[in-house]
Amino acid sequence: MVFNSLAFIAFFAVVLALHAMPFRWTTKKINLLVASYLFYAAWNPPFVILLWISTVVDWFAAQQLVRAQRPLVRRAWMLLSVVANLGMLGYFKYGHFLLENFSAAMAAIGVHYVPPAWDIVLPVGISFYTFATLSYTLDVYLHRAVPANRFLDYALFVTFFPHLVAGPIMRPTELVPQFEQPHKASADQLRFGLVLMTLGLFQKIVLADSFLAGVAEAIYDTDQAPGTLDAWIGTLAFSGQIFCDFAGYSTTAIGAAMCLGFAMPDNFRFPYAAIGFSDFWRRWHITLSSWLRDYLYIPLGGNRHGAARTYLALMATMLLGGLWHGASWTFVVWGGLHGLYLSGERALRTHFAGYRPGPGMLLALGLLTYVLINVTWVFFRAHSFGKAWDVLRGMAGGNGAATPILPMVSLVTTALIVGGLVFAHWLMRRHTLESMLQRAPALALSTGLGVMVFAIVIAQGTGNAFIYFQF
């Protein structure tokens, strides 16, 4: 079940109605848990078993971590959780990737090996709930959190449907305490939650799917090499598409949780107005970047052991972050480029420690950041290195004799939408969405929401699955 479907609207209406009933709090939590399992089972019911395994293993491991006295025993329980979670993730997500690369390595040394057919379906959202459950046992192991008091609260944390399949990646300390006490949305929370859901669905259904996805597909899903204008417009279209798609999901998820009385953290803060790449990762997929920082970058040494160790930790974190996004070397290159950007930025900040750029230079640095981010999106979107080189060569003006691919209407529409999106990010970079909506005149806000709802209804049925479902 996806947010951009009529089935979800009916499902969410029933969930809201049940949550508003005068049931005991435990009954309401059971209702939410059952609803969350039904939400996930709508894709493939047997994969609910993986959720159960992950939930039970990590719950039991965390309980034993508290009871264990010897460090060796505590480490063993922690490793059980890590191996169980990463084992499932590795098998379903990276099994085929590992087989392909093993076969290629054997061929390189003259050994002909044909791997067996790999017909395993990737469970939706496994990367997201694996990271969420891992944070639970790792935080208990590191004495940063205590286990949940009730199994029901922990099971609901794992499966809570707004964040289950594509984040935000929640920490137990952010959500489990909210399940301990009765929560019901106030009238203001319900209104604001519905506004967020409307905005998120507009971003996904109208902007990402109806306007931008087709332009990106016309460039990236063809064998034809694009010219300069086509390559840039296709890549800009994807930069807008992936933001509207993923931020649209996160905004809808946060709104859905708010309608039920629960708070979830922001996942995006106008990232295309970032000045520098550390600023970008403070604004893009915030819950993932903070997870990578806390559970990879800092344990690898962070910035505490000299410059060389810091750069190594940055590169390793971003390479693994790239691989988390997909079992393909193009994703690894995407992560590696971000690692190089972050390392280069750190070196420049160290060298020019006393430099304070003025407004004009800040704007130039922001535009440079956006251009270089778009270079990384080429590897994220392309299905092969060959296609990535075709697009990059086109962006650099190297496909001079290329036949135009995109019609003029697509060029103009994409430029207007993406340009408007980037302008809006710069306009709001120092604000929050909540503060902007609260300051908006009631008539303007109502009119804008009415237009969005109308556009969603018109475009309904043409939408695709959210991009991050494949991760």
Protein Blocks (a to p, Z undefined) as FASTA:
>chain_A
ZZkbfklmmmmmmmmmmmmpccdfklmmmmmmmmmmmmmmmmommlmmmmmmmmmmmmmm
mmmmmmpmbfklmmmmmmmmmmmmmmmmmmmmmmmmmmmmmmmmmmmnopacdddddfbd
cdehklmmmmmmmmmmmmmmnopaccdfbfklmmmmmmomklmmnopaddfklmmmmmmp
ccdddfklmmmmmmmmmmmmmmmmmmmmmmmmmmmmmmmmccbdcdfklmmmmmmmmmmm
mmmmmmmmmmmmmmmmmmnopacddfbehkllcgcjklmmmmgokllmmmmmmmmmmmnn
pamnojklmmmmmmmmmmmmmmmmoccfklmmmmmmmmmmmmmmmmmmmmmmmbccdfkl
mmmmmmmmmmmmmmmmmmmmpmbfklmmmmmmmmnopammbccfbdfklmmmmmmmmmmm
mmmmmmmmmpcfklmmmmpcfklmmmmmmmmmmmmmmmgojaccdfklmZZ
